[in-house]
């Protein structure tokens, strides 16, 4: 798996996790403050789309995952 695919998998997982922890109707609800984490991930994805730079991709590459497009 390439770094850009892994970043998207991680982002999707974290969004779903933070929604499960932040939505009051969820059986996994902890606090509505988890929704700020969802917004943070969304803003980072938006920023990455405009600038082409993603911190998570840099971290994943340093862990040895090959770069790819």
N, CA, C and O atoms as a CHARMM CRD file, in Angstrom:
* protein
*
  276
    1    1 UNK  N      0.85000  -1.17400   0.00000 PROA 1      0.00000
    2    1 UNK  CA     0.00000   0.00000   0.00000 PROA 1      0.00000
    3    1 UNK  C      0.89600   1.23900   0.00000 PROA 1      0.00000
    4    1 UNK  O      1.90500   1.28700   0.70400 PROA 1      0.00000
    5    2 UNK  N      0.52300   2.21300  -0.77900 PROA 2      0.00000
    6    2 UNK  CA     1.32300   3.43800  -0.85900 PROA 2      0.00000
    7    2 UNK  C      0.92000   4.41300   0.24000 PROA 2      0.00000
    8    2 UNK  O     -0.13100   4.27200   0.86500 PROA 2      0.00000
    9    3 UNK  N      1.78100   5.40700   0.46100 PROA 3      0.00000
   10    3 UNK  CA     1.56600   6.34800   1.55900 PROA 3      0.00000
   11    3 UNK  C      0.27900   7.15000   1.39700 PROA 3      0.00000
   12    3 UNK  O     -0.43000   7.38000   2.37700 PROA 3      0.00000
   13    4 UNK  N     -0.03100   7.57500   0.18500 PROA 4      0.00000
   14    4 UNK  CA    -1.23000   8.40200   0.01900 PROA 4      0.00000
   15    4 UNK  C     -2.50300   7.60300   0.24000 PROA 4      0.00000
   16    4 UNK  O     -3.49900   8.15000   0.71500 PROA 4      0.00000
   17    5 UNK  N     -2.48800   6.30700  -0.09800 PROA 5      0.00000
   18    5 UNK  CA    -3.65100   5.46100   0.17300 PROA 5      0.00000
   19    5 UNK  C     -3.80100   5.22000   1.67500 PROA 5      0.00000
   20    5 UNK  O     -4.90800   5.26000   2.21100 PROA 5      0.00000
   21    6 UNK  N     -2.68900   4.97300   2.33900 PROA 6      0.00000
   22    6 UNK  CA    -2.72400   4.72800   3.77700 PROA 6      0.00000
   23    6 UNK  C     -3.19200   5.96400   4.53300 PROA 6      0.00000
   24    6 UNK  O     -3.93500   5.84300   5.50700 PROA 6      0.00000
   25    7 UNK  N     -2.77700   7.13900   4.10700 PROA 7      0.00000
   26    7 UNK  CA    -3.22600   8.37900   4.75200 PROA 7      0.00000
   27    7 UNK  C     -4.73700   8.51400   4.64800 PROA 7      0.00000
   28    7 UNK  O     -5.38200   8.91900   5.61500 PROA 7      0.00000
   29    8 UNK  N     -5.30500   8.19100   3.52100 PROA 8      0.00000
   30    8 UNK  CA    -6.74400   8.30800   3.35400 PROA 8      0.00000
   31    8 UNK  C     -7.49200   7.27100   4.18800 PROA 8      0.00000
   32    8 UNK  O     -8.57300   7.55000   4.70700 PROA 8      0.00000
   33    9 UNK  N     -6.92300   6.08600   4.31400 PROA 9      0.00000
   34    9 UNK  CA    -7.52400   5.05900   5.17200 PROA 9      0.00000
   35    9 UNK  C     -7.49400   5.51800   6.63000 PROA 9      0.00000
   36    9 UNK  O     -8.48700   5.38000   7.34500 PROA 9      0.00000
   37   10 UNK  N     -6.36600   6.06100   7.06800 PROA 10     0.00000
   38   10 UNK  CA    -6.24700   6.54800   8.44200 PROA 10     0.00000
   39   10 UNK  C     -7.22100   7.69500   8.69100 PROA 10     0.00000
   40   10 UNK  O     -7.89200   7.72300   9.72300 PROA 10     0.00000
   41   11 UNK  N     -7.30300   8.64000   7.75600 PROA 11     0.00000
   42   11 UNK  CA    -8.20900   9.78000   7.91300 PROA 11     0.00000
   43   11 UNK  C     -9.66100   9.31100   7.98700 PROA 11     0.00000
   44   11 UNK  O    -10.41900   9.78000   8.83600 PROA 11     0.00000
   45   12 UNK  N    -10.04600   8.41100   7.12400 PROA 12     0.00000
   46   12 UNK  CA   -11.41500   7.89100   7.15200 PROA 12     0.00000
   47   12 UNK  C    -11.73200   7.17900   8.45000 PROA 12     0.00000
   48   12 UNK  O    -12.81500   7.35400   9.00900 PROA 12     0.00000
   49   13 UNK  N    -10.79500   6.37600   8.93400 PROA 13     0.00000
   50   13 UNK  CA   -10.99600   5.67100  10.19800 PROA 13     0.00000
   51   13 UNK  C    -11.12600   6.65000  11.36400 PROA 13     0.00000
   52   13 UNK  O    -12.00000   6.49000  12.21600 PROA 13     0.00000
   53   14 UNK  N    -10.26400   7.65500  11.40100 PROA 14     0.00000
   54   14 UNK  CA   -10.31600   8.62200  12.49900 PROA 14     0.00000
   55   14 UNK  C    -11.58800   9.46000  12.46300 PROA 14     0.00000
   56   14 UNK  O    -12.12800   9.80300  13.51500 PROA 14     0.00000
   57   15 UNK  N    -12.07100   9.79300  11.27800 PROA 15     0.00000
   58   15 UNK  CA   -13.33200  10.52900  11.17800 PROA 15     0.00000
   59   15 UNK  C    -14.48500   9.68700  11.70400 PROA 15     0.00000
   60   15 UNK  O    -15.30300  10.17300  12.48400 PROA 15     0.00000
   61   16 UNK  N    -14.55600   8.43300  11.28400 PROA 16     0.00000
   62   16 UNK  CA   -15.63600   7.57000  11.76300 PROA 16     0.00000
   63   16 UNK  C    -15.53800   7.32600  13.26600 PROA 16     0.00000
   64   16 UNK  O    -16.55700   7.29700  13.95700 PROA 16     0.00000
   65   17 UNK  N    -14.32700   7.15300  13.77500 PROA 17     0.00000
   66   17 UNK  CA   -14.13100   6.95400  15.20900 PROA 17     0.00000
   67   17 UNK  C    -14.56100   8.18400  16.00200 PROA 17     0.00000
   68   17 UNK  O    -15.26800   8.06300  17.00300 PROA 17     0.00000
   69   18 UNK  N    -14.13700   9.36900  15.55800 PROA 18     0.00000
   70   18 UNK  CA   -14.48600  10.57800  16.29300 PROA 18     0.00000
   71   18 UNK  C    -15.99100  10.86400  16.21700 PROA 18     0.00000
   72   18 UNK  O    -16.56200  11.40600  17.16300 PROA 18     0.00000
   73   19 UNK  N    -16.63500  10.50600  15.10700 PROA 19     0.00000
   74   19 UNK  CA   -18.08700  10.64800  15.04000 PROA 19     0.00000
   75   19 UNK  C    -18.77900   9.68500  16.00300 PROA 19     0.00000
   76   19 UNK  O    -19.75200  10.05400  16.66100 PROA 19     0.00000
   77   20 UNK  N    -18.27900   8.45900  16.08500 PROA 20     0.00000
   78   20 UNK  CA   -18.86000   7.48900  17.01300 PROA 20     0.00000
   79   20 UNK  C    -18.70200   7.94400  18.45800 PROA 20     0.00000
   80   20 UNK  O    -19.58800   7.71100  19.28100 PROA 20     0.00000
   81   21 UNK  N    -17.58800   8.58800  18.77300 PROA 21     0.00000
   82   21 UNK  CA   -17.33900   9.04500  20.14000 PROA 21     0.00000
   83   21 UNK  C    -18.00700  10.38000  20.44300 PROA 21     0.00000
   84   21 UNK  O    -18.16300  10.73600  21.61100 PROA 21     0.00000
   85   22 UNK  N    -18.40500  11.12900  19.40800 PROA 22     0.00000
   86   22 UNK  CA   -18.93100  12.46400  19.62100 PROA 22     0.00000
   87   22 UNK  C    -20.41700  12.64900  19.39100 PROA 22     0.00000
   88   22 UNK  O    -20.97600  13.66700  19.79800 PROA 22     0.00000
   89   23 UNK  N    -21.06600  11.70100  18.75600 PROA 23     0.00000
   90   23 UNK  CA   -22.49700  11.82700  18.49100 PROA 23     0.00000
   91   23 UNK  C    -23.29300  11.26600  19.66700 PROA 23     0.00000
   92   23 UNK  O    -23.05800  10.13800  20.10100 PROA 23     0.00000
   93   24 UNK  N    -24.22000  12.04500  20.17100 PROA 24     0.00000
   94   24 UNK  CA   -24.96200  11.67300  21.37700 PROA 24     0.00000
   95   24 UNK  C    -25.78400  10.39200  21.19500 PROA 24     0.00000
   96   24 UNK  O    -26.01500   9.68200  22.17400 PROA 24     0.00000
   97   25 UNK  N    -26.22900  10.07800  19.98800 PROA 25     0.00000
   98   25 UNK  CA   -27.03600   8.88300  19.75400 PROA 25     0.00000
   99   25 UNK  C    -26.19700   7.61300  19.60000 PROA 25     0.00000
  100   25 UNK  O    -26.74800   6.51700  19.50100 PROA 25     0.00000
  101   26 UNK  N    -24.88500   7.75200  19.57900 PROA 26     0.00000
  102   26 UNK  CA   -24.00600   6.60600  19.39200 PROA 26     0.00000
  103   26 UNK  C    -23.87700   5.80600  20.68900 PROA 26     0.00000
  104   26 UNK  O    -23.84200   6.38900  21.77300 PROA 26     0.00000
  105   27 UNK  N    -23.80800   4.48400  20.58700 PROA 27     0.00000
  106   27 UNK  CA   -23.58600   3.68100  21.80300 PROA 27     0.00000
  107   27 UNK  C    -22.17100   3.86100  22.36600 PROA 27     0.00000
  108   27 UNK  O    -21.89500   3.44100  23.49000 PROA 27     0.00000
  109   28 UNK  N    -21.28400   4.47600  21.59800 PROA 28     0.00000
  110   28 UNK  CA   -19.90200   4.69500  22.04100 PROA 28     0.00000
  111   28 UNK  C    -19.66400   6.13000  22.49600 PROA 28     0.00000
  112   28 UNK  O    -18.51800   6.53700  22.69200 PROA 28     0.00000
  113   29 UNK  N    -20.73500   6.89800  22.66500 PROA 29     0.00000
  114   29 UNK  CA   -20.64000   8.32300  22.99600 PROA 29     0.00000
  115   29 UNK  C    -19.82400   8.55900  24.26400 PROA 29     0.00000
  116   29 UNK  O    -20.02100   7.90300  25.28700 PROA 29     0.00000
  117   30 UNK  N    -18.90000   9.51800  24.16400 PROA 30     0.00000
  118   30 UNK  CA   -18.11600   9.95600  25.31100 PROA 30     0.00000
  119   30 UNK  C    -18.36500  11.42900  25.58000 PROA 30     0.00000
  120   30 UNK  O    -18.74300  11.80900  26.68800 PROA 30     0.00000
  121   31 UNK  N    -18.15100  12.26400  24.55600 PROA 31     0.00000
  122   31 UNK  CA   -18.30900  13.70500  24.71000 PROA 31     0.00000
  123   31 UNK  C    -18.49400  14.34000  23.33500 PROA 31     0.00000
  124   31 UNK  O    -17.96700  13.85100  22.33500 PROA 31     0.00000
  125   32 UNK  N    -19.24400  15.42900  23.30000 PROA 32     0.00000
  126   32 UNK  CA   -19.43900  16.12400  22.03000 PROA 32     0.00000
  127   32 UNK  C    -18.15300  16.82200  21.56200 PROA 32     0.00000
  128   32 UNK  O    -18.05900  17.24200  20.40900 PROA 32     0.00000
  129   33 UNK  N    -17.18100  16.94000  22.44200 PROA 33     0.00000
  130   33 UNK  CA   -15.91100  17.56500  22.07000 PROA 33     0.00000
  131   33 UNK  C    -15.13200  16.75200  21.03100 PROA 33     0.00000
  132   33 UNK  O    -14.23400  17.29000  20.38300 PROA 33     0.00000
  133   34 UNK  N    -15.45800  15.47800  20.86200 PROA 34     0.00000
  134   34 UNK  CA   -14.82200  14.67400  19.82800 PROA 34     0.00000
  135   34 UNK  C    -15.14300  15.19100  18.43400 PROA 34     0.00000
  136   34 UNK  O    -14.40600  14.91500  17.48800 PROA 34     0.00000
  137   35 UNK  N    -16.22900  15.93500  18.29500 PROA 35     0.00000
  138   35 UNK  CA   -16.58400  16.48200  16.98800 PROA 35     0.00000
  139   35 UNK  C    -15.58200  17.54400  16.54100 PROA 35     0.00000
  140   35 UNK  O    -15.44600  17.79400  15.34300 PROA 35     0.00000
  141   36 UNK  N    -14.88000  18.17000  17.48500 PROA 36     0.00000
  142   36 UNK  CA   -13.81500  19.10600  17.11700 PROA 36     0.00000
  143   36 UNK  C    -12.67200  18.36300  16.43100 PROA 36     0.00000
  144   36 UNK  O    -12.02400  18.91100  15.54000 PROA 36     0.00000
  145   37 UNK  N    -12.42400  17.13900  16.83300 PROA 37     0.00000
  146   37 UNK  CA   -11.39400  16.32400  16.18500 PROA 37     0.00000
  147   37 UNK  C    -11.79500  16.00700  14.74800 PROA 37     0.00000
  148   37 UNK  O    -10.95400  16.00500  13.84900 PROA 37     0.00000
  149   38 UNK  N    -13.08600  15.73800  14.53500 PROA 38     0.00000
  150   38 UNK  CA   -13.59500  15.51000  13.18200 PROA 38     0.00000
  151   38 UNK  C    -13.34800  16.74200  12.30800 PROA 38     0.00000
  152   38 UNK  O    -12.89900  16.62500  11.16800 PROA 38     0.00000
  153   39 UNK  N    -13.64600  17.91800  12.85500 PROA 39     0.00000
  154   39 UNK  CA   -13.42300  19.16800  12.11600 PROA 39     0.00000
  155   39 UNK  C    -11.94200  19.38600  11.84600 PROA 39     0.00000
  156   39 UNK  O    -11.57800  19.85300  10.76700 PROA 39     0.00000
  157   40 UNK  N    -11.08600  19.05800  12.80000 PROA 40     0.00000
  158   40 UNK  CA    -9.64100  19.19800  12.63200 PROA 40     0.00000
  159   40 UNK  C     -9.14300  18.33500  11.46900 PROA 40     0.00000
  160   40 UNK  O     -8.33800  18.79000  10.65600 PROA 40     0.00000
  161   41 UNK  N     -9.61200  17.11500  11.39500 PROA 41     0.00000
  162   41 UNK  CA    -9.21000  16.22300  10.30200 PROA 41     0.00000
  163   41 UNK  C     -9.69500  16.77400   8.97100 PROA 41     0.00000
  164   41 UNK  O     -8.95500  16.77000   7.98700 PROA 41     0.00000
  165   42 UNK  N    -10.93100  17.24600   8.93500 PROA 42     0.00000
  166   42 UNK  CA   -11.47700  17.82200   7.70800 PROA 42     0.00000
  167   42 UNK  C    -10.69400  19.03600   7.24400 PROA 42     0.00000
  168   42 UNK  O    -10.42900  19.18900   6.05200 PROA 42     0.00000
  169   43 UNK  N    -10.32100  19.90100   8.18000 PROA 43     0.00000
  170   43 UNK  CA    -9.52400  21.07500   7.81900 PROA 43     0.00000
  171   43 UNK  C     -8.15100  20.67900   7.29100 PROA 43     0.00000
  172   43 UNK  O     -7.64200  21.29900   6.35800 PROA 43     0.00000
  173   44 UNK  N     -7.55000  19.65600   7.87800 PROA 44     0.00000
  174   44 UNK  CA    -6.25300  19.19200   7.38300 PROA 44     0.00000
  175   44 UNK  C     -6.37100  18.59700   5.98600 PROA 44     0.00000
  176   44 UNK  O     -5.48300  18.79200   5.15700 PROA 44     0.00000
  177   45 UNK  N     -7.45000  17.87700   5.71400 PROA 45     0.00000
  178   45 UNK  CA    -7.66000  17.34800   4.37000 PROA 45     0.00000
  179   45 UNK  C     -7.86400  18.47400   3.36000 PROA 45     0.00000
  180   45 UNK  O     -7.34800  18.41300   2.24400 PROA 45     0.00000
  181   46 UNK  N     -8.60800  19.48800   3.74600 PROA 46     0.00000
  182   46 UNK  CA    -8.82600  20.64600   2.88500 PROA 46     0.00000
  183   46 UNK  C     -7.50900  21.36700   2.60100 PROA 46     0.00000
  184   46 UNK  O     -7.20500  21.69300   1.45300 PROA 46     0.00000
  185   47 UNK  N     -6.74400  21.60900   3.64000 PROA 47     0.00000
  186   47 UNK  CA    -5.43400  22.26300   3.50200 PROA 47     0.00000
  187   47 UNK  C     -4.51400  21.44700   2.60400 PROA 47     0.00000
  188   47 UNK  O     -3.80000  22.00600   1.77200 PROA 47     0.00000
  189   48 UNK  N     -4.53100  20.13800   2.76900 PROA 48     0.00000
  190   48 UNK  CA    -3.68300  19.25700   1.96400 PROA 48     0.00000
  191   48 UNK  C     -4.06900  19.32200   0.48700 PROA 48     0.00000
  192   48 UNK  O     -3.20800  19.25800  -0.39000 PROA 48     0.00000
  193   49 UNK  N     -5.36200  19.44900   0.22100 PROA 49     0.00000
  194   49 UNK  CA    -5.82000  19.54500  -1.16200 PROA 49     0.00000
  195   49 UNK  C     -5.32700  20.79100  -1.86100 PROA 49     0.00000
  196   49 UNK  O     -5.04500  20.76800  -3.06000 PROA 49     0.00000
  197   50 UNK  N     -5.22000  21.88900  -1.11300 PROA 50     0.00000
  198   50 UNK  CA    -4.76400  23.14500  -1.70600 PROA 50     0.00000
  199   50 UNK  C     -3.24800  23.25500  -1.76800 PROA 50     0.00000
  200   50 UNK  O     -2.70800  23.78700  -2.73900 PROA 50     0.00000
  201   51 UNK  N     -2.55100  22.76000  -0.74700 PROA 51     0.00000
  202   51 UNK  CA    -1.10400  22.95600  -0.68300 PROA 51     0.00000
  203   51 UNK  C     -0.30000  21.76400  -1.17500 PROA 51     0.00000
  204   51 UNK  O      0.85400  21.92500  -1.57100 PROA 51     0.00000
  205   52 UNK  N     -0.88600  20.57000  -1.15800 PROA 52     0.00000
  206   52 UNK  CA    -0.15400  19.37800  -1.55200 PROA 52     0.00000
  207   52 UNK  C      0.73300  18.82700  -0.45300 PROA 52     0.00000
  208   52 UNK  O      1.47700  17.87400  -0.68300 PROA 52     0.00000
  209   53 UNK  N      0.66800  19.41100   0.74800 PROA 53     0.00000
  210   53 UNK  CA     1.49400  18.95800   1.86700 PROA 53     0.00000
  211   53 UNK  C      0.61000  18.34900   2.93600 PROA 53     0.00000
  212   53 UNK  O     -0.42500  18.91600   3.28800 PROA 53     0.00000
  213   54 UNK  N      1.01500  17.18500   3.46100 PROA 54     0.00000
  214   54 UNK  CA     0.24400  16.50200   4.49000 PROA 54     0.00000
  215   54 UNK  C      1.20100  15.94000   5.53600 PROA 54     0.00000
  216   54 UNK  O      2.07200  15.13100   5.21700 PROA 54     0.00000
  217   55 UNK  N      1.03800  16.36400   6.77100 PROA 55     0.00000
  218   55 UNK  CA     1.90900  15.89900   7.84500 PROA 55     0.00000
  219   55 UNK  C      1.80700  14.39400   8.03900 PROA 55     0.00000
  220   55 UNK  O      2.82200  13.72500   8.23500 PROA 55     0.00000
  221   56 UNK  N      0.58900  13.85100   7.98500 PROA 56     0.00000
  222   56 UNK  CA     0.41600  12.40900   8.17700 PROA 56     0.00000
  223   56 UNK  C      1.14600  11.62500   7.10400 PROA 56     0.00000
  224   56 UNK  O      1.69400  10.56000   7.38900 PROA 56     0.00000
  225   57 UNK  N      1.16700  12.12400   5.88200 PROA 57     0.00000
  226   57 UNK  CA     1.88800  11.42200   4.81500 PROA 57     0.00000
  227   57 UNK  C      3.39100  11.43100   5.08700 PROA 57     0.00000
  228   57 UNK  O      4.07300  10.43900   4.83300 PROA 57     0.00000
  229   58 UNK  N      3.90400  12.53600   5.59700 PROA 58     0.00000
  230   58 UNK  CA     5.32700  12.58500   5.95700 PROA 58     0.00000
  231   58 UNK  C      5.64300  11.58200   7.05900 PROA 58     0.00000
  232   58 UNK  O      6.67600  10.91400   7.01600 PROA 58     0.00000
  233   59 UNK  N      4.76200  11.47500   8.04000 PROA 59     0.00000
  234   59 UNK  CA     4.97100  10.53100   9.14300 PROA 59     0.00000
  235   59 UNK  C      4.94500   9.09900   8.62500 PROA 59     0.00000
  236   59 UNK  O      5.79100   8.28600   8.99700 PROA 59     0.00000
  237   60 UNK  N      3.98100   8.79000   7.77100 PROA 60     0.00000
  238   60 UNK  CA     3.84800   7.44000   7.22800 PROA 60     0.00000
  239   60 UNK  C      5.06800   7.07900   6.38200 PROA 60     0.00000
  240   60 UNK  O      5.55200   5.94900   6.43400 PROA 60     0.00000
  241   61 UNK  N      5.56200   8.04200   5.60200 PROA 61     0.00000
  242   61 UNK  CA     6.76200   7.76700   4.79200 PROA 61     0.00000
  243   61 UNK  C      7.97600   7.49600   5.66300 PROA 61     0.00000
  244   61 UNK  O      8.78600   6.62700   5.33900 PROA 61     0.00000
  245   62 UNK  N      8.11700   8.23200   6.77200 PROA 62     0.00000
  246   62 UNK  CA     9.24600   8.01000   7.67900 PROA 62     0.00000
  247   62 UNK  C      9.16100   6.65200   8.36300 PROA 62     0.00000
  248   62 UNK  O     10.17200   6.11300   8.81300 PROA 62     0.00000
  249   63 UNK  N      7.95200   6.10100   8.43900 PROA 63     0.00000
  250   63 UNK  CA     7.78200   4.76600   9.00600 PROA 63     0.00000
  251   63 UNK  C      8.08900   3.66600   7.98900 PROA 63     0.00000
  252   63 UNK  O      8.02900   2.47900   8.31200 PROA 63     0.00000
  253   64 UNK  N      8.41700   4.06600   6.76400 PROA 64     0.00000
  254   64 UNK  CA     8.86800   3.09400   5.77300 PROA 64     0.00000
  255   64 UNK  C      7.85900   2.72800   4.70700 PROA 64     0.00000
  256   64 UNK  O      8.13700   1.86100   3.87800 PROA 64     0.00000
  257   65 UNK  N      6.69700   3.35700   4.69900 PROA 65     0.00000
  258   65 UNK  CA     5.71000   3.06600   3.67100 PROA 65     0.00000
  259   65 UNK  C      6.13500   3.76900   2.38900 PROA 65     0.00000
  260   65 UNK  O      6.44400   4.96000   2.42800 PROA 65     0.00000
  261   66 UNK  N      6.16000   3.07400   1.25700 PROA 66     0.00000
  262   66 UNK  CA     6.61200   3.69800   0.02600 PROA 66     0.00000
  263   66 UNK  C      5.67000   4.79900  -0.47200 PROA 66     0.00000
  264   66 UNK  O      4.44800   4.69600  -0.35900 PROA 66     0.00000
  265   67 UNK  N      6.26800   5.84200  -1.01900 PROA 67     0.00000
  266   67 UNK  CA     5.47500   6.93100  -1.60900 PROA 67     0.00000
  267   67 UNK  C      4.84000   6.41800  -2.89800 PROA 67     0.00000
  268   67 UNK  O      5.35000   5.48600  -3.52000 PROA 67     0.00000
  269   68 UNK  N      3.75800   7.01400  -3.28500 PROA 68     0.00000
  270   68 UNK  CA     3.11000   6.60400  -4.52000 PROA 68     0.00000
  271   68 UNK  C      2.01600   7.56100  -4.90200 PROA 68     0.00000
  272   68 UNK  O      1.56400   8.37400  -4.09400 PROA 68     0.00000
  273   69 UNK  N      1.58600   7.45600  -6.16800 PROA 69     0.00000
  274   69 UNK  CA     0.48300   8.30900  -6.61500 PROA 69     0.00000
  275   69 UNK  C     -0.60800   7.49700  -7.23800 PROA 69     0.00000
  276   69 UNK  O     -1.61800   8.05000  -7.67200 PROA 69     0.00000
